[in-house]
Every structure is written in structure tokens, then in C-alpha cells.
Amino acid sequence: MKAAQFFLFFLGLVLFPFSQARGYQRTIEAEDCSLEPGGFRIHQNIGSYSGEGYMIILWKAGQSHGRLQKKLECSLPPGRYRLSLLTFAEGAENANQVRLALNGAATTLSWPDRTVAAGQRHWLSGEVVTQQPGDLFSLEVLKAHERLILDTFRIESVLPSEGKVAPPGNLVENSSFEGLTADGFTPYQCGYALLPGYIDLTQAYHGQSSLRLPGPMSVLSRPYQVEAGQVYSLSLWAKTVQATEVSLALTGEMGWKSFLHRKFTLSPEQGWQRLVLTGEVPARLAELMIKIEVSGPVWLDAVQLERGQPTAYQPKNPVSLGFLWPEVGRVFLQG
């Protein structure tokens, strides 16, 4: 056996048990699946959905069951898996029904129900136990409202020892703007990133820099995945040079349907102040965004979004990195 082949063989022996212990997890964008002909259409929508867009499956009366599938990058061993679907609540109660399958084992999902507001994006999940190895994931439409909007699928192995997930720490990357960018935030309803000029190296509560909003404006964060029905806390440190109002909100899709908000009044005499917003995420809400509105010049620093009651600020990562693009509009998105 050649040295390179032996090294790869040895590496596989080392990493395979580790990967099995961690379990399998795979996210699939609906628009990346292959489709059977008839009744399907991919609709591209920049910025509003994960991946390159989202898939619309058009349903027609009397049409044969629609189907799409995805060949995975590796063969999965027999076991218990959780299959999840990110979709939108449309139609009467339980008007939509699909069957998700992995290697011959299937679970049926129906929606919407009374806990989900019309038009709300939310996750649905079911578990299957596969009896044979394989690499094929599929969806079959059993019934539908006028249309189905499918965004993302998720496949996760369910480990025997799986229990409650420990509360995560700070969900916000580059939360004290030490990466010298504000790439996690954008001016609300403008669709462009905050430029590096908004980073101030002369004022900081934590580290060496902060985000300076020069005047009346609103900013919106990228979406953060959360657990519905759980309590989350948003906190940040702020200061101003004149009496200024700051509004914090946790919102649903694209900044609409704010379910939690609070207004604060800042004065320059108080220096850096911690603003805190705590509340429960509505049932079946898959993601939330942070919305910040200011009436005058404000410096922001040490932004923290966490599950549970607020704790002392801690950055998500020990080192923050940012990307500076030579042209405006070249934005790096998580996908």
C-alpha cells in the first residue's frame, strides 16, 4: 500500500468513529432537489429565503402525486433519523400533506395547524427508522392548498443518548464588531450592508470598536434559528451624545410581525447602558431577527442573543473576523 493510501485509510479509521458519535446532519435546499415533470416550478427570490431561493410546487386537481428527490453525498447506515421541512402556513387547517422518506422509511407531515399564523414560516419534523443503508431522500405531495412553498429540508441522525440540548451561548457572530464590519446587520428595507465606515475605533464598551448609527434609522439582523416556545434574551450596550430613543424588537420573517419590543431613552450623562429585552418565542417560529431603531446618533456594542434569561456578555467566538469587499453590494451570506 502506498504511503498516501495508507494515510487516508488510517485517517478514516480515526475519523469514522468520531463522526458516528456526533451523528449525521445534512441541510438540503428544496431548489437543489431533482423533480419529476409536471406541476413544478422553481421561483428564485434573492435575500428572503435560504440558499438560492425557494421551490414552489403548483398543485392541480386530479394531478398525480408530485415528487422530488435528492441523492445524498454518502450512504447512511440503518438507524433512527429526524426529517424536517421548512415551509409556509397557507390554506385551511391541515390542507397540506406530504410524505418525507429516507431509504424506504417514511413519515407524513400535515399543516397548517391553529398554532401557526397564516403566512408564517415554520419547521415540521418527523422521525423514521431505516432498515437498510442507502442515500436517497424524497418528498411526495399527498394533498395541497393552491400551492406549496418549500424552502429547506434537514436530515439528522437521532443518537440513543440524545437528550435535551444545552442552552447555547451568544448566537450573534462578531457581536462587538471587532471584525471591523457590521456584516450581520443591514438598514431595514434597504437591502444593502452597513459599510465599514459605521465602525468606530474610538468608542467601545467591549474590545476596541463599536457600531455607530449616525442618525434616525432602523437596522435589521440576519435570521437566527431558535426553538419555539423557549425564552430568549436580547441585550446590548449603547451610548449617545444627546437624548435619544432606542427601540429593540425581536421579529419574525424579514422584520415583520414583531412579537416582542421595548423602547428605551438614552442620555449622554449615563454613558454606556445595557438595554435588555426578554420574552418567549411564539409557537412554531423557526427563526427570528433583531431589529434596532434609533432616533439620533448612537453607539452600539456587545450585542447578545441567548436562550434564557440575560447573562453577562460573552462573544460567540474568541476571535472575530470580517470581510471587506472592494465593491458595495458584494455581501457574504451564510448558506
N, C-alpha and C positions, 0 to 999 in steps of 0.2 A: 504494500500500500504506500503510495506516495505521501510525502510529508504533509502537503496541503490537504489531501483527502483525510489523512489521519486526524489532522487538527479539526476539520469540520465534523468528523464523526465524534471526536471527543467533546466538542462544543455542544453537539446535540445531546449527548448523554448527560451533560451538566445542566443544560437549559430546559430539557423536556420535563423533568420532574418539577422544576420551578414553575414552568408555565401551567402545568396541570394543577399545582397547588393554588395558583392565583385564579385559575378559571379562564374560560374563553369569553371574550366580549367583542362584538362587532356591530358597528353602525352602518346602515345602508341607506343611501338616499333613494327615494322612490323613482326618481328620474333616471337612475342608473340601472334599473331592472329591465329585462327584456320583456316584450309584450306580445301577446297573441293578437292577430289583426282584428280590427272591428271594435268600435266604441271607445277607443283610447285616444288621448291627446295629452301631450306634454306642454305645459304652459310655463314659459320662463318668466321669472319675476325677480329682479335684482334687489337684493338687500332685505327683503321681507321674510325670507324663508331660508332654512339651512341648505347647504350645498349650492347647486347652480340654479335652483328654482323649486318647483313642486309639480307633482303629477295630478292631473285631473282625469278621472275615469268617467266618461259620459255613459249614462245608463239609459237604455231604451227598452220600452215594454216588449216582451217577447224575445229579447236578445239572449243568446246563450250566455252562460255564466262567464264573466270576464276573468282573466287570469294573467298574472305576471310572475316572473321568477328571477332568481339570482343564483348563479353558481359561485359558491364561496371559494376563498383562496386556498383552503385546505380541507381535508376530510375530518369530520368531527366524530369522535367515538360515541358509542351509545351512552345515554345518560339523561339527566333532567335539565331542561333548558327553559328559560323565560323568553317569550316572544312578545315584543311590544311594538305598537303602532302610534305615531303622532299624526293626528288628523284634526278635523274641524267639526263642531257640532252644527249640523244642518238637518232640517226635516223634523217630523213628528218623533215622539219618543220611540226609540229602537227601530227607526225607519231604515237604518243601515246595518248590514250584517256581512262580515267577511270571514273566511276561514284561512288562518295562517298555518303553514305546515313546514316542518323541518324533517327531512329524511323519512317521510311517510307518517310521522306523528303530527296531529293537527289539534288546534284549539279554535273555537268560534268566538268572535267578538261582535257585540252589538252596541250601537249608540245612536243618538244621544240619550242621556237619562235626565232626570229632573234636577240633578246637582250641577249640570253644566249649562251655562248661559249660551244662548244662540250665538253662533259665530266664534265661540271661544275655542282656541287651540288647546288640545289636551292629549295625554297619553292613555292608551288602553293596553292591558297586558294579560297574558295567559301563560300557563305552563304546560309543557309536553314532556313525555318520557320516550325517547327514541330507543328502538330495539336493534338498530343496525347502523353501522357507520355510513357516512355519506357527506355530500357537500351541496345539497340542493335546498334552497329556501323558496317558498312560493306563497302567493296570496290568490284566493279565489273569491270573487264577488258573489254572494248569495242573494242579496237584495239591496236596494239602494233608493234613496231620495232621487231627485232630479240629477244629482251628480255626487261624486265622491271626490274629496280633496285629500290626497295622501301626501305627507311630507317626508317622514323618516321612519325607518324600521330599526329595531335593536334586537340582537340575539345575545343572551347572556347565559352561561352555564350556572346552575344553582348547585353550590357546593353543599355536601352533607352537614358541614359545621356552620353553614351560613346563619347568622343571627341578625340582630338589629345593627344597622350601620352606625358607627360612632359619629357624633355631630362633627361636621367639617369645621375648619377654621375659617379664616377670611377668604371669601370667594373672589375678591377683586384683585386682578393682577396689576402690578405697577401702581399700587394704591396710594403711594406717597410721591408718585411722579418722578422717582429717581432715575427712571429710564429716559428722562428729558423729553417725553412725549405725553400726549393725552389721548393715545390711540384707542382707549376703551370708551371714550365719550364723543358725542357729536352734537352740534347745535340742533335743537329739536325742530323737526320738519324741514331741515335744510339739506340733509343728505351728504354733507361733506365733513371731513375730520377737523378737529381743532388743530390749528397749526402750532409748530414748536414755539412760536412767539408767545403763546399763552403760558408757557412755563417760566416761572420767576425764580431765579437763583439767589435772590437777595432776601426772600422771606420763606420761612419753613417752620412748621411745628415739629416734623419728624424728618430726619435726614438733611438734605441740602437744598431741596427745591419744593415748590408748591405750584398749584394751578391757579392762575389769576384770571377771573372773569371780569373784563373791563367795565361792563355796564349792564343795563337791563337785558337779560337774555335767559333762555332755558337750554339746558343740555340734557341729553339722554344717554344712558349707558348701553352697552351691548347686552343681549339677554343672558341671564344666569339660570341654570337649571336648578329647580328647588323641589322640595317634597310638599305636596298639597296637604293642608290641614296642620302643618307644623308652624311654630312661631319663629319668625326671623327678625333680626335687628339690623337696621342701617344706622351707622354713626359716621361722623366726620368732624374734623376740626376746621373752624372758619374764623376769619378776622376781617375787619373793614376799616376804612379811614373816615367813614361818615355813617350816619344812621341808615341802615339798610335792612330790608326784609329778605329772608331766605326761606323758600318753601322746599321741603323734602317730600317725595312721594315714591311709593312702590306701585308699579303699574303692570298691566298685562301687555297684550300684543301691541308692539310699536308705540308704546306710550299712551295708549287709550285705556279707558276703564280703570282708572286709578282706584285701588281698593284701600289704600292707606296713605294719608298725607298729614302734614303738620307744618305750621308756619312759625318762624322764629324772627325776632327783631334783634339785630346786632347793633352795638355802639362801639366806637373806637376805644373808649376807655376800658372796655372789658378785655381787650387783647384777644388771644386765641381762646375760642369757646368750643366745647364739644356739643354737637347737635345730635340728638338720638331719636329714632323712630322705630317703634316695636309693634308688631301685630301678627296675626295669623294669616297664612296664605290661604285663599279660598280653595274649596274642594276642586280637585281635578285640574288646577292650574299647573301647567308644565314648566313655565318659565316666567321670570319677572325681570323688569328693568328698573333702574334707578333714574328718577327724574329730579333735577335740581333747577330751581328758578330763583333768580336774584333780581332785585330792583336797583342795584347800584354796584360799584366795584367791590369785589370780594375775593379773598384768597382762600383756597380750599386745600386741605391736606389730610393725610391719614384716613382715607375712606375705607370703611369696613362693612361688609355684608356677611352676616353669620347666622347660623341656626341657633335659636335660643335667645336668652337674654344677653344684653351687651356686655362684652368683656373688654379688658384693656387692649389697646390697639396692638396688633401684630401684623406685619406684612405677610402676604401669602407665601412669598419665596424670599430666601435670604438675599438674593441678588435680583435686581430689576433691570430688564433690557428693553430698549425701544428701537424702532426702525424709523429712520429719517429718509423720506423719499425725495428724489430730486424734482419731481413734478407733483403739483397738487392733484389730489384725486387718486393717487396710487396707494390704495389702502390695503393693508394685510388683514384678512378676515380669517377667523377660526373656522375650519370646515371639517 
